[in-house]
Amino acid sequence: MSIDRFILRKLSTCQEEHTRANLVRLFVIRIRRAEIAEEHETTYAVSRVH
C-alpha cells in the first residue's frame, strides 16, 4: 500500500483531532513535493528539447 493511500485510509477512520491535523499536514507536504518534482521534470524535459 502506498503511503498516500495509507494516509487517506487513516484520515477516514481517525477520531483524534490532533492526529488528523498531523495526517493532513503530512498529506499536504507530500502533494507539494510531488508538484515540485513534476515542475522540475517538465522544466528538464523542455530544456532538453531546446
N, C-alpha and C positions, 0 to 999 in steps of 0.2 A: 504494500500500500504506500502510495506517495505521501510525503509529509503534508502536502496541501489537502489531500483527502482526509488525512488523519485530523488536521486542524479543523476542517469543516465538520467532520463527524463529532469531534469533541464539543465544538460550538453548539451543535444542535442538541446535545444532551446535557451540557454543563449547567448546573444550577447556581454555582457560586459566582457572584458578580466580579470579584477581583480576578478570578481565574479566567472568566470570559473576556474581561478587558485585556488581559495579557495575551490571550489567544488572538484577539482582534488585532492588537499591536503587531504580533508576530506575523500574522497573515498580511497586513499592510506592508511590512518590511519586505516580505517575500515578493509581493506584487511590484513594489518599487524596484527591487533588484532585477526582476525579470524585465521590466520596462527599460531599465538602463542597459542591460545586456542586449536586448533587442535593438535599441538605438545604436549601440556600438557595432553590432553585426551589420546593420543596414548601412552605416557610415563606412565601414570597412569594405562592404561589397560595392558601394557606389564609387569609392575612391579607387578600388582595384580596377573597375571598368574603365575609368578615365585615364 
